[in-house]
Amino acid sequence: MSRGNGLKIISGNAHPEFAQRISDQLNVPLAEVRIFKFSDTETGIALDESVRGSDVFIIQPTCQPANENIMNLLIMADAVKRASAHYVNAVIPYFGYGRQDRKAKPREPITAKLVANILTHGGIDRIITADLHAGQLQGFFDIPVDHLTAMNLFASYFKEFLADDLKEGKVVVVSPDVGGVARARKFAVKLGVDIAIVDKRRSHDVANVSEVMDIVGNIKGRTAILVDDIIDTAGTICHAADGLIERGCQRVFACATHAVLSGKAMECISKSGIEKLVFSDTIPLTPDKKTDKILQLSIAPEFAEAIRRVHDEHPISQMFE
């Protein structure tokens, strides 16, 4: 093939289960790689098989601990580049620092651009990721970026799980803030339902703190599906859910691609009126985050198909048609 002599999949240490799911989908074994720590905590990488002339895909979400996972990705990319790999592709299911994409206040960094520059200059030829916080982040990279989405996965789930409510026209898709309206509208089109918007205001100009001001749209007596890209401290999604219930919603569900779930997120979710919170598996869930309220669906088949198409030089756009 023109993209190298063969396909190699390398798993980082951030989410080996996700890499294994992709490996199983493609029927391509994971390459033999050892990731270890020196006594001074520096990271070491050892490739135990040849990648010369290969099309290499390194699977490593840059989730918590973000700095360490980004550094590990860069070291792996450098290792395979120096081992004469033909192409170095970074499969980053969750792109950390993606929310720091602009200067909201004076003298702030644009860290997403910084990380994009580091990855590009680190020898990576292509990025495959999912549901960036803002689609414009693709423009931060000077290399190709394939941008997948978990919305089709969630739409398929809710079409089956809420089939009766959908038939009765009781379902409404809700954006938890104004910034997510475009995402909510696309998701609503997939389900063939209306949308509503939560008018959220930040409190005291502090990150991760918000309050519900008003609901735009008809939600009374209906089943709401809150849709977002990332749930971090869960304050926004939980406040939105409680606001919907206070204003007459019968049931509230939620879905988001990336389960960051930091701080008091789990406590907030357990106390909220959300019946079920559906995530993809771009970020691994630790045992303390696996509760009856949380369901994780695998987006690995979509990533596997994207890898297959990139390797075979077939268009990825057909996956969205």
Long-range contacts (C-beta under 8 A, 24 or more apart in sequence): 1-55, 1-311, 1-312, 1-313, 2-313, 3-55, 3-86, 3-87, 3-310, 3-311, 3-313, 4-53, 4-54, 4-55, 4-56, 4-85, 4-86, 4-87, 5-52, 5-53, 5-54, 5-86, 6-53, 6-54, 6-55, 7-54, 7-55, 7-57, 7-307, 7-311, 8-51, 8-54, 8-55, 8-56, 8-57, 8-80, 8-85, 9-56, 9-57, 9-59, 9-307, 10-56, 10-57, 10-58, 10-59, 10-76, 10-80, 11-59, 11-60, 12-58, 12-59, 12-60, 12-69, 12-72, 12-73, 12-76, 13-60, 13-69, 13-72, 14-60, 14-61, 14-62, 14-63, 14-69, 14-72, 14-284, 15-59, 15-60, 15-61, 15-63, 15-93, 15-281, 15-282, 15-283, 15-284, 17-281, 17-284, 18-59, 18-61, 18-93, 18-281, 18-282, 18-284, 18-300, 18-303, 19-59, 21-281, 21-298, 21-300, 21-301, 21-304, 22-59, 22-91, 22-300, 22-303, 22-304, 22-307, 25-300, 25-301, 25-304, 25-305, 26-304, 26-307, 26-308, 31-56, 33-76, 35-72, 35-76, 43-68, 43-71, 43-72, 43-75, 45-72, 45-75, 45-76, 45-79, 47-79, 47-80, 47-83, 50-83, 51-80, 51-83, 51-84, 51-85, 52-83, 52-84, 52-85, 53-84, 53-85, 53-86, 54-85, 54-86, 54-87, 55-85, 55-86, 55-87, 55-89, 55-311, 56-80, 56-85, 56-86, 56-87, 56-88, 56-89, 57-89, 57-90, 57-91, 57-128, 57-307, 57-311, 58-88, 58-89, 58-90, 58-91, 59-91, 59-93, 59-303, 60-90, 60-91, 60-92, 61-92, 61-93, 61-94, 61-95, 61-96, 61-282, 61-283, 62-92, 62-94, 62-95, 62-96, 62-97, 62-115, 63-94, 63-96, 63-258, 63-260, 63-282, 63-283, 63-284, 64-260, 64-262, 66-96, 66-97, 69-96, 70-96, 70-115, 70-118, 70-119, 73-119, 73-122, 74-118, 74-119, 74-122, 77-119, 77-122, 77-123, 77-124, 78-122, 78-123, 81-123, 87-125, 87-126, 88-123, 88-124, 88-125, 88-126, 89-124, 89-125, 89-126, 89-127, 89-128, 89-307, 89-310, 90-119, 90-124, 90-126, 90-127, 90-128, 91-128, 91-129, 91-303, 91-307, 92-127, 92-128, 92-129, 93-129, 93-130, 93-280, 93-281, 93-282, 93-283, 93-299, 93-303, 94-129, 94-130, 94-257, 94-258, 94-260, 94-282, 94-283, 95-129, 95-132, 95-137, 98-132, 98-133, 98-134, 98-137, 98-230, 99-133, 99-230, 101-133, 101-134, 101-136, 101-137, 101-140, 112-137, 112-140, 113-140, 116-140, 116-141, 126-310, 128-303, 128-306, 128-307, 128-310, 130-257, 130-280, 130-282, 130-299, 130-302, 130-303, 131-229, 131-257, 131-258, 131-282, 132-229, 133-229, 133-230, 146-306, 146-310, 146-316, 148-299, 148-302, 148-303, 148-306, 148-319, 149-257, 149-320, 150-255, 150-257, 150-280, 150-282, 150-297, 150-299, 150-302, 151-183, 151-186, 151-187, 151-190, 151-227, 152-190, 152-302, 152-320, 153-280, 153-297, 153-299, 153-302, 154-187, 154-227, 154-255, 154-278, 154-280, 154-297, 155-187, 155-190, 155-191, 157-255, 157-278, 157-297, 158-191, 158-225, 158-253, 158-255, 158-278, 159-191, 162-223, 162-225, 162-253, 165-223, 166-191, 166-192, 166-193, 169-193, 170-221, 170-222, 170-223, 170-250, 171-222, 171-223, 171-224, 171-225, 172-196, 172-217, 172-218, 172-219, 172-222, 172-223, 172-224, 172-225, 173-224, 173-225, 173-227, 174-198, 174-215, 174-217, 174-219, 174-224, 174-225, 174-226, 174-227, 174-240, 174-244, 175-226, 175-227, 176-200, 176-226, 176-227, 176-228, 176-236, 176-237, 176-240, 177-210, 177-236, 177-240, 180-227, 180-228, 180-229, 183-227, 183-228, 183-229, 184-227, 187-225, 187-227, 191-225, 194-218, 196-224, 198-240, 198-243, 198-244, 200-236, 200-239, 200-240, 208-232, 208-233, 208-235, 208-263, 209-235, 210-235, 210-236, 210-239, 211-239, 212-239, 212-240, 212-242, 212-243, 215-243, 215-244, 215-247, 219-244, 219-247, 219-248, 219-249, 220-247, 220-248, 220-249, 221-248, 221-249, 221-250, 222-249, 222-250, 223-249, 223-250, 223-251, 223-252, 223-253, 224-249, 224-251, 224-252, 224-253, 225-253, 225-254, 225-255, 226-252, 226-253, 226-254, 226-255, 226-274, 227-254, 227-255, 227-256, 228-254, 228-255, 228-256, 229-256, 229-257, 229-258, 230-256, 230-257, 230-258, 230-260, 231-256, 231-258, 231-259, 231-260, 231-261, 231-265, 231-277, 231-279, 232-260, 232-261, 232-262, 232-263, 232-265, 233-262, 233-263, 233-264, 233-265, 233-268, 234-261, 234-264, 234-265, 234-266, 234-268, 234-269, 234-272, 235-268, 237-272, 237-274, 237-277, 238-268, 238-269, 238-271, 238-272, 238-274, 241-272, 241-273, 241-274, 242-272, 242-273, 244-273, 245-273, 251-275, 253-277, 253-278, 254-278, 255-279, 257-282, 257-299, 258-282, 258-283, 259-283, 259-285, 259-289, 259-294, 259-296, 261-285, 261-289, 266-291, 269-293, 269-294
